[in-house]
Amino acid sequence: MQWPAFVASVAAAWLVASNSKRRRNVGFWIFILSNVLWVAWGLHTSAYALLALQFCLAAMNIRGLIKTEP
């Protein structure tokens, strides 16, 4: 679970840095997916700081999605 979460996080960061609005939007959706994957891993390993971090990052990702929507 942690490796797919890692790959999704890196891919999302790459896309969010794009000049293309469409790619940035896709990047935020992939970030949301990575948050879900990290939460699943955090629950499995009882990593509560990781869980808290992912909820905070998800809030920022949702904010990013709202700002990139037309």
PyMOL commands that set and color helices and strands:
alter all, ss='L'
color gray80, all
select helices_A, chain A and resi 2-16+21-45+48-68
alter helices_A, ss='H'
color red, helices_A
deselect
rebuild
show_as cartoon
